[in-house]
Amino acid sequence: MRVLGRVRTYTKNKNLVVEASEKPRVGEKVYDSKMSLVGYVYDIIGPVNSPFILVKVSNENIKPEALIGKILYWRGERRRGGKRRRR
């Protein structure tokens, strides 16, 4: 697991705003310190030098206000890419 960053606040739509230490791809799954699924990366905003990551909370049992100040993690697995062929 790789460190995604520290949760700064949350938006009106209950998205978490995370101060990024690394830059994952949109759609990556996000976990808390207990390795339970919190949500996924929804968007990356802000300056290139120090971006912020919006995390869409997908777990109904997690309250966004409880995660403020906590560190979140992501898998950071390399995806097998390549060019897709059209038919």
KAMO-V329911 format. One record per residue. N is the residue number from 1. RES is the residue in one small letter. SS is DSSP state (~ for helix, > for strand, _ for the rest). PSI is psi in radians with two decimals (none if undefined). D_CENTER is the distance of its C-alpha to the mean C-alpha in Angstrom with 2 decimals. Layout:
n=[N,N]
res=[RES,RES]
ss=[SS,SS]
psi=[PSI,PSI]
d_center=[D_CENTER,D_CENTER]
This chain:
n=[1,2,3,4,5,6,7,8,9,10,11,12,13,14,15,16,17,18,19,20,21,22,23,24,25,26,27,28,29,30,31,32,33,34,35,36,37,38,39,40,41,42,43,44,45,46,47,48,49,50,51,52,53,54,55,56,57,58,59,60,61,62,63,64,65,66,67,68,69,70,71,72,73,74,75,76,77,78,79,80,81,82,83,84,85,86,87]
res=[m,r,v,l,g,r,v,r,t,y,t,k,n,k,n,l,v,v,e,a,s,e,k,p,r,v,g,e,k,v,y,d,s,k,m,s,l,v,g,y,v,y,d,i,i,g,p,v,n,s,p,f,i,l,v,k,v,s,n,e,n,i,k,p,e,a,l,i,g,k,i,l,y,w,r,g,e,r,r,r,g,g,k,r,r,r,r]
ss=[_,>,>,>,>,>,>,>,>,>,_,_,_,_,>,>,>,>,>,>,_,_,_,_,_,_,_,_,>,>,>,_,_,_,_,_,>,>,>,>,>,>,>,>,>,_,_,_,_,_,_,>,>,>,>,>,>,_,_,_,_,_,_,~,~,~,~,_,_,_,>,>,>,>,_,_,_,_,_,_,_,_,_,_,_,_,_]
psi=[2.50,2.59,2.21,-0.81,-3.06,2.38,2.18,-0.85,-3.01,2.73,3.11,-0.51,0.19,0.47,2.43,2.43,2.02,2.27,1.96,2.41,-0.40,2.86,1.76,3.06,2.69,2.32,-0.14,2.52,2.52,2.41,2.79,-2.98,-0.37,0.13,0.51,2.53,2.22,-0.82,-2.55,2.80,2.10,-0.70,2.77,2.15,2.93,-2.98,2.73,-0.62,-0.63,1.38,2.83,2.57,2.29,2.19,2.11,2.06,2.09,-0.23,2.10,-0.43,-0.24,2.24,2.22,-0.61,-0.39,-0.30,-0.04,2.23,-0.18,2.75,2.34,2.74,2.82,2.82,-0.83,0.46,2.56,2.30,2.48,1.87,-2.69,2.99,2.41,2.42,2.46,2.65,none]
d_center=[12.53,11.10,9.86,6.55,8.41,10.19,9.65,12.37,13.08,12.46,14.09,17.05,15.16,13.22,9.83,8.21,8.66,7.25,9.87,8.72,10.96,10.05,9.14,7.56,8.84,8.07,8.14,6.73,6.61,4.87,8.06,10.13,13.22,15.30,13.26,13.06,10.50,8.57,7.09,5.25,3.86,7.09,8.36,8.96,11.86,14.50,16.69,16.33,17.32,14.69,11.85,9.49,6.05,6.32,4.49,7.61,9.17,11.27,13.27,16.32,17.30,14.50,15.40,12.88,15.65,15.88,12.53,13.55,14.26,12.51,10.55,7.39,7.54,6.98,10.27,10.99,13.92,15.98,16.65,20.30,20.80,24.02,25.87,26.28,29.84,31.14,33.92]
